[in-house]
Amino acid sequence: MKRIIIGHHTDIEERRARVVHVDGVEIAVFKLSGGGVRAIENRCPHKNGKLSEGIVCDHHVYCPLHDWKINLNDGLVQEPDEGCVKAYRAEIDGETGHIVLYVEQGEDSSIAS
Ligand code: FES
């Protein structure tokens, strides 16, 4: 498990997302109302909509293209639609305030935003 710092929690507004690229995978890191963070792959399982541009409500995001509702905790598409996106562990470091993203990657992981 690789631990990647993607910025300070104040860098992202509530109900917005930051996009990072880790080894070719685009990941959207969301800040929820109240300050928690969640991370999922930035690609809707329907037709590849950019979930980072969706509307965040509680711990769900609505895809900007066709409004599928996706749970940010586990990446599961909500009924009546179905499917899932990969969810990643993300948290705010209590000491530094940095947002930390955890990915299962090799030692040569790289990050770009
Ligand atoms: S691409 Fe996301 S709902 Fe269609």
Residues whose N, C-alpha, C, O or C-beta is under 5 A from the ligand:
A	BS01	FES	C44 H46 K47 N48 G49 C63 L65 H66 D67 W68
